[in-house]
Amino acid sequence: MNRTIKKQIWLSEEEDRQLKEKAEATCLTEAALIRMLIQGFLPKEKPQADFYKAMNQITAIGNNLNQIAARANTFGFADVKALEFEIENLRNFRLALEKKFLEPEVSEVWQ
């Protein structure tokens, strides 16, 4: 997006400190944070390292299940539908984690 309009605002020292803290906590620049808030989104703070470890583990498990399903389908000796069901459950769980920890919430305040 081409941004051609510059806005300048005045903040107190306390407001400046709060803006910097919130931008740092969400891993956004101050400008990006303000733009998200204007658009009605409430960005979430960066998750702890445990979240990323869990996501990596879930991805690895999903990849393993997918490989098992592919081999089972090739050799015809496993319940492929059950494996596909588990893979889909794993994908849904991963998406739910991303939504809970990463996706910004929509704020009704600005709508």
Secondary structure as the mmCIF struct_conf table of DSSP 4:
data_model
#
loop_
_struct_conf.conf_type_id
_struct_conf.id
_struct_conf.beg_label_comp_id
_struct_conf.beg_label_asym_id
_struct_conf.beg_label_seq_id
_struct_conf.end_label_comp_id
_struct_conf.end_label_asym_id
_struct_conf.end_label_seq_id
HELX_RH_AL_P HELX_RH_AL_P1 GLU A 13 ALA A 25
TURN_TY1_P TURN_TY1_P1 THR A 26 CYS A 27
HELX_RH_AL_P HELX_RH_AL_P2 GLU A 30 ILE A 38
TURN_TY1_P TURN_TY1_P2 GLN A 39 GLY A 40
STRN STRN1 PHE A 41 LEU A 42
HELX_LH_PP_P HELX_LH_PP_P1 PRO A 43 GLN A 48
HELX_RH_AL_P HELX_RH_AL_P3 ALA A 49 PHE A 75
TURN_TY1_P TURN_TY1_P3 GLY A 76 GLY A 76
BEND BEND1 ALA A 78 ALA A 78
HELX_RH_AL_P HELX_RH_AL_P4 VAL A 80 PHE A 101
TURN_TY1_P TURN_TY1_P4 LEU A 102 LEU A 102
BEND BEND2 GLU A 103 GLU A 103
HELX_LH_PP_P HELX_LH_PP_P2 PRO A 104 PRO A 104
STRN STRN2 GLU A 105 VAL A 106
HELX_LH_PP_P HELX_LH_PP_P3 SER A 107 SER A 107
BEND BEND3 GLU A 108 GLU A 108
TURN_TY1_P TURN_TY1_P5 VAL A 109 TRP A 110
#
